[in-house]
């Protein structure tokens, strides 16, 4: 299974997701009907002298949201809770299941969510995150 697929499956376990909105990869539409995981540049790999690797895998998580009078606050609170959940899951050791030979070490939000596109009645929000894992060679 790919790293991004592992992240997609893992995020489905977040209890505050709207169960009627699926989590897609690299795809958002104009309606507030689903969430998405985005590939992000900046993957970093460090290797030890015997070839084991530590991989920092950045990704984005976001959704199209309806903009109303109080929606910015509600959306900020949703992503703040999401970031806290990622930290809590790392502390508890509840991490994504990866391919054989890979062991997840942590998953975290790197920043607060931001609106990356705004239309008349909707906006696309995204929060940048990172999965760090160990890969034995």
Order of alpha helices (4+ residues) and beta strands (2+ residues): alpha-beta-beta-beta-beta-alpha-beta-beta-beta
